[in-house]
């Protein structure tokens, strides 16, 4: 469809990261008021490495609204 190969790889990386994010297991805590993610979750690790974001920051902001 006319997309450069370098752009295709970026698009594939973003799509793969989104798919891994969908498989992430988020556990509810304290009657649903809080949540947590296991540090060794393989999908979170893949998501962070694909997008080049810091693991601890992503884990924190997926579980906190502010």
N, C-alpha and C positions, 0 to 999 in steps of 0.2 A: 504493500500500500504506500510505498515511498518513504518509509521511516528509516533513517540512518541506523546502521547496525549498532553504533554506540548508544543511540537513544533507545533502541529496542532492549538492550541489556539493562538499561536503567529502568525501563518500564517493567521488565520481567522481575527485577530485583524488588521493586515496590510491590508488585502483585504478590510475589512470594512472601514478602514480609506481612502483608495484610492477611494472607491465608494462614500464616503461623500465628498471628495475633488472634484469629478466630478460634484456634485450637488451644489457646491459653486457658489454664484452669485457675479461675479466680474463686477463692473460698470465702464464704460469708462468715463473719464473726459477730458476736454480741447482738443477737437478734436482728441481723441484717443491717446494723448501723455502720459496720466496718467490714473490710475485706482484706485478704492477704493473697500473695502469690508465692509459691515455693521458689527459693533462690536458685535451685538446680533445675527449674523447669526448662526442658529442651526447646520448647517453642519460644519462650522469652529470649533465650540465648540466641536462637536463630534470627529472631526479629531484630534484636539489637545489632548483631553482626551484619545483617543485610543492609540496615539503614545507617550503621555507623554511629549509633547513639549509646550513651553510657547506661550500662545495665542497672545500676542502683537508682539512677534518676528515673528511668522508665518504670521500674518496679514501684517506686514511690508515687509517681504521678498517675499511674493507672489505678491506684488505690485511694487517692486523696482528691477531693474536689477543688480545694483551694491551694 
